[in-house]
């Protein structure tokens, strides 16, 4: 997954939460004009029910941004359905849609598929 200027990563829920909004934690690197990676950085946010939330902003000055790990944790007291997508300001493209039960995490890592992690 690579983001270019103007393209951001978003998440949205299929409906309103019962008590608590899920939390999103994204670690990423930027690439400069020479193709060199920056040190990893975090981007954290909370979802907002049926309103699109940016979980990783588009790169502002670097030519590209690469998420290396995405985690969306359902801390609500009920199941939620999460949609993760890209948005370039004109077109939204769905990447994944999953239902998470209470305390589950939707996770994506570079070179590994989307997975749902259950709590112990």
MIDOSE-1310 file (N, C-alpha, C; in nm, 2 decimals, decimal comma, always signed):
residues 120
xxxx	+0,08/-0,12/+0,00/+0,00/+0,00/+0,00/+0,09/+0,12/+0,00; +0,07/+0,21/-0,10/+0,15/+0,34/-0,11/+0,05/+0,45/-0,12; +0,08/+0,56/-0,05/+0,00/+0,68/-0,06/+0,08/+0,79/-0,13; +0,02/+0,86/-0,22/+0,09/+0,97/-0,29/+0,02/+1,10/-0,25
xxxx	+0,08/+1,21/-0,27/+0,01/+1,34/-0,23/-0,13/+1,34/-0,28; -0,22/+1,38/-0,19/-0,36/+1,39/-0,22/-0,44/+1,27/-0,19; -0,38/+1,15/-0,16/-0,44/+1,03/-0,13/-0,42/+0,99/+0,02; -0,53/+0,97/+0,09/-0,52/+0,94/+0,23/-0,59/+0,81/+0,26
xxxx	-0,56/+0,75/+0,37/-0,62/+0,62/+0,42/-0,73/+0,66/+0,52; -0,85/+0,60/+0,50/-0,96/+0,64/+0,58/-1,02/+0,51/+0,64; -1,10/+0,53/+0,75/-1,18/+0,42/+0,80/-1,31/+0,47/+0,84; -1,42/+0,39/+0,83/-1,55/+0,43/+0,87/-1,63/+0,31/+0,92
xxxx	-1,72/+0,33/+1,01/-1,80/+0,22/+1,06/-1,94/+0,21/+0,98; -2,00/+0,10/+0,98/-2,12/+0,08/+0,92/-2,24/+0,14/+0,99; -2,22/+0,16/+1,12/-2,33/+0,22/+1,20/-2,27/+0,29/+1,33; -2,35/+0,34/+1,41/-2,31/+0,41/+1,53/-2,26/+0,30/+1,64
xxxx	-2,17/+0,35/+1,72/-2,12/+0,26/+1,83/-2,22/+0,26/+1,94; -2,21/+0,16/+2,03/-2,29/+0,15/+2,15/-2,23/+0,24/+2,26; -2,10/+0,24/+2,28/-2,04/+0,31/+2,39/-1,91/+0,38/+2,36; -1,82/+0,31/+2,28/-1,68/+0,36/+2,26/-1,64/+0,35/+2,12
xxxx	-1,58/+0,46/+2,06/-1,53/+0,45/+1,93/-1,40/+0,37/+1,92; -1,39/+0,29/+1,81/-1,26/+0,21/+1,79/-1,14/+0,31/+1,77; -1,02/+0,26/+1,81/-0,90/+0,34/+1,79/-0,82/+0,28/+1,68; -0,76/+0,38/+1,60/-0,67/+0,34/+1,49/-0,53/+0,38/+1,52
xxxx	-0,43/+0,29/+1,50/-0,29/+0,32/+1,52/-0,22/+0,27/+1,39; -0,16/+0,37/+1,32/-0,09/+0,34/+1,20/+0,06/+0,38/+1,21; +0,15/+0,29/+1,18/+0,29/+0,32/+1,17/+0,33/+0,33/+1,02; +0,41/+0,43/+0,99/+0,44/+0,45/+0,85/+0,58/+0,51/+0,83
xxxx	+0,62/+0,50/+0,70/+0,75/+0,57/+0,66/+0,72/+0,66/+0,54; +0,79/+0,76/+0,52/+0,79/+0,84/+0,40/+0,91/+0,82/+0,32; +0,90/+0,85/+0,19/+1,01/+0,84/+0,10/+1,04/+0,97/+0,05; +1,17/+1,01/+0,05/+1,21/+1,14/-0,01/+1,23/+1,13/-0,16
xxxx	+1,27/+1,24/-0,22/+1,28/+1,24/-0,37/+1,39/+1,15/-0,41; +1,49/+1,11/-0,33/+1,59/+1,02/-0,36/+1,55/+0,88/-0,34; +1,43/+0,85/-0,29/+1,38/+0,72/-0,26/+1,43/+0,66/-0,13; +1,48/+0,75/-0,04/+1,53/+0,71/+0,09/+1,41/+0,71/+0,19
xxxx	+1,41/+0,61/+0,28/+1,30/+0,60/+0,38/+1,34/+0,69/+0,50; +1,23/+0,75/+0,55/+1,25/+0,82/+0,68/+1,24/+0,72/+0,79; +1,26/+0,76/+0,92/+1,24/+0,68/+1,03/+1,09/+0,66/+1,05; +1,05/+0,54/+1,10/+0,90/+0,52/+1,11/+0,84/+0,62/+1,21
xxxx	+0,72/+0,65/+1,18/+0,64/+0,75/+1,26/+0,50/+0,69/+1,29; +0,44/+0,73/+1,40/+0,30/+0,68/+1,43/+0,20/+0,79/+1,39; +0,08/+0,74/+1,36/-0,04/+0,83/+1,33/-0,15/+0,76/+1,41; -0,21/+0,83/+1,50/-0,32/+0,78/+1,58/-0,45/+0,86/+1,57
xxxx	-0,56/+0,79/+1,57/-0,69/+0,85/+1,56/-0,80/+0,76/+1,62; -0,92/+0,82/+1,64/-1,03/+0,74/+1,68/-1,14/+0,75/+1,57; -1,21/+0,64/+1,55/-1,31/+0,64/+1,45/-1,43/+0,73/+1,50; -1,53/+0,76/+1,41/-1,64/+0,85/+1,45/-1,77/+0,79/+1,38
xxxx	-1,80/+0,67/+1,42/-1,92/+0,61/+1,37/-1,93/+0,61/+1,22; -2,03/+0,67/+1,16/-2,05/+0,66/+1,01/-1,98/+0,78/+0,94; -1,90/+0,86/+1,01/-1,82/+0,96/+0,94/-1,68/+0,91/+0,91; -1,64/+0,94/+0,78/-1,51/+0,90/+0,74/-1,40/+0,97/+0,83
xxxx	-1,30/+0,89/+0,87/-1,19/+0,94/+0,95/-1,06/+0,91/+0,89; -0,97/+1,01/+0,88/-0,84/+0,98/+0,82/-0,76/+0,91/+0,92; -0,72/+0,79/+0,89/-0,63/+0,71/+0,98/-0,48/+0,72/+0,94; -0,46/+0,77/+0,82/-0,32/+0,81/+0,78/-0,33/+0,92/+0,67
xxxx	-0,28/+1,03/+0,70/-0,29/+1,15/+0,61/-0,21/+1,13/+0,49; -0,24/+1,20/+0,38/-0,16/+1,20/+0,26/-0,03/+1,26/+0,28; +0,08/+1,22/+0,22/+0,21/+1,29/+0,23/+0,19/+1,43/+0,18; +0,26/+1,52/+0,25/+0,25/+1,67/+0,22/+0,36/+1,71/+0,13
xxxx	+0,49/+1,68/+0,17/+0,60/+1,72/+0,09/+0,68/+1,61/+0,03; +0,67/+1,49/+0,08/+0,74/+1,38/+0,02/+0,66/+1,31/-0,09; +0,72/+1,25/-0,18/+0,65/+1,20/-0,30/+0,56/+1,08/-0,26; +0,59/+1,00/-0,15/+0,51/+0,89/-0,12/+0,52/+0,85/+0,03
xxxx	+0,41/+0,79/+0,08/+0,41/+0,74/+0,22/+0,36/+0,60/+0,22; +0,43/+0,52/+0,30/+0,40/+0,37/+0,30/+0,36/+0,33/+0,45; +0,23/+0,29/+0,47/+0,20/+0,23/+0,60/+0,28/+0,10/+0,61; +0,33/+0,08/+0,73/+0,40/-0,05/+0,76/+0,32/-0,14/+0,85
xxxx	+0,22/-0,07/+0,92/+0,13/-0,15/+1,01/+0,01/-0,07/+1,04; -0,11/-0,13/+1,03/-0,24/-0,07/+1,06/-0,31/-0,15/+1,16; -0,35/-0,09/+1,27/-0,43/-0,16/+1,38/-0,55/-0,08/+1,41; -0,67/-0,14/+1,40/-0,79/-0,08/+1,44/-0,85/-0,17/+1,55
xxxx	-0,86/-0,11/+1,67/-0,90/-0,19/+1,79/-1,05/-0,15/+1,83; -1,13/-0,25/+1,84/-1,27/-0,23/+1,87/-1,28/-0,23/+2,03; -1,29/-0,11/+2,09/-1,31/-0,11/+2,23/-1,45/-0,08/+2,27; -1,54/-0,10/+2,17/-1,68/-0,08/+2,20/-1,74/-0,21/+2,27
xxxx	-1,86/-0,19/+2,33/-1,92/-0,31/+2,40/-2,00/-0,40/+2,30; -2,00/-0,36/+2,17/-2,07/-0,44/+2,07/-1,98/-0,46/+1,95; -2,02/-0,55/+1,86/-1,95/-0,56/+1,74/-1,96/-0,44/+1,65; -1,86/-0,42/+1,57/-1,86/-0,31/+1,47/-1,82/-0,36/+1,34
xxxx	-1,86/-0,30/+1,23/-1,81/-0,33/+1,10/-1,73/-0,22/+1,05; -1,60/-0,24/+1,02/-1,51/-0,14/+0,98/-1,48/-0,15/+0,83; -1,48/-0,04/+0,76/-1,43/-0,03/+0,62/-1,31/+0,06/+0,62; -1,20/+0,00/+0,56/-1,08/+0,08/+0,53/-1,07/+0,11/+0,38
xxxx	-1,04/+0,23/+0,35/-1,04/+0,27/+0,21/-0,94/+0,38/+0,18; -0,90/+0,40/+0,06/-0,82/+0,52/+0,02/-0,92/+0,62/-0,04; -0,88/+0,75/-0,03/-0,96/+0,86/-0,08/-0,87/+0,96/-0,14; -0,88/+0,99/-0,27/-0,80/+1,09/-0,33/-0,87/+1,22/-0,35
xxxx	-0,98/+1,24/-0,28/-1,06/+1,36/-0,30/-1,17/+1,35/-0,40; -1,16/+1,26/-0,49/-1,26/+1,24/-0,59/-1,32/+1,10/-0,58; -1,23/+1,00/-0,57/-1,27/+0,86/-0,57/-1,23/+0,79/-0,44; -1,32/+0,71/-0,38/-1,29/+0,63/-0,27/-1,28/+0,48/-0,32
xxxx	-1,18/+0,41/-0,27/-1,16/+0,27/-0,31/-1,15/+0,19/-0,18; -1,24/+0,09/-0,17/-1,24/+0,00/-0,05/-1,13/-0,10/-0,06; -1,06/-0,11/+0,05/-0,95/-0,20/+0,07/-1,00/-0,33/+0,14; -1,07/-0,31/+0,25/-1,11/-0,42/+0,33/-1,23/-0,38/+0,41
xxxx	-1,32/-0,47/+0,44/-1,44/-0,45/+0,53/-1,45/-0,57/+0,62; -1,44/-0,55/+0,75/-1,45/-0,66/+0,84/-1,54/-0,63/+0,96; -1,60/-0,73/+1,02/-1,68/-0,71/+1,14/-1,59/-0,76/+1,26; -1,58/-0,67/+1,36/-1,49/-0,70/+1,47/-1,58/-0,71/+1,60
xxxx	-1,57/-0,82/+1,67/-1,64/-0,83/+1,80/-1,57/-0,75/+1,90; -1,63/-0,73/+2,01/-1,57/-0,65/+2,12/-1,42/-0,70/+2,15; -1,33/-0,60/+2,16/-1,19/-0,62/+2,19/-1,11/-0,69/+2,09; -1,16/-0,70/+1,97/-1,08/-0,76/+1,85/-1,01/-0,64/+1,78
xxxx	-0,90/-0,68/+1,72/-0,82/-0,58/+1,64/-0,81/-0,63/+1,49; -0,84/-0,53/+1,40/-0,82/-0,56/+1,26/-0,67/-0,51/+1,23; -0,59/-0,60/+1,18/-0,45/-0,56/+1,16/-0,40/-0,59/+1,02; -0,32/-0,50/+0,97/-0,25/-0,52/+0,84/-0,10/-0,49/+0,86
xxxx	-0,02/-0,57/+0,81/+0,13/-0,55/+0,82/+0,18/-0,57/+0,67; +0,29/-0,49/+0,65/+0,35/-0,50/+0,52/+0,38/-0,65/+0,49; +0,35/-0,69/+0,37/+0,38/-0,83/+0,32/+0,30/-0,94/+0,39; +0,20/-0,90/+0,47/+0,11/-0,99/+0,54/-0,03/-0,95/+0,51
xxxx	-0,12/-1,04/+0,50/-0,26/-1,01/+0,47/-0,33/-0,94/+0,59; -0,45/-0,89/+0,57/-0,54/-0,84/+0,68/-0,57/-0,95/+0,77; -0,57/-0,94/+0,90/-0,60/-1,04/+0,99/-0,68/-0,98/+1,10; -0,76/-1,06/+1,17/-0,83/-1,02/+1,29/-0,77/-1,09/+1,41
xxxx	-0,73/-1,01/+1,51/-0,67/-1,06/+1,62/-0,77/-1,06/+1,74; -0,79/-1,17/+1,80/-0,87/-1,18/+1,92/-0,79/-1,16/+2,05; -0,86/-1,10/+2,15/-0,79/-1,09/+2,28/-0,78/-1,22/+2,35; -0,69/-1,23/+2,44/-0,67/-1,36/+2,51/-0,77/-1,37/+2,62
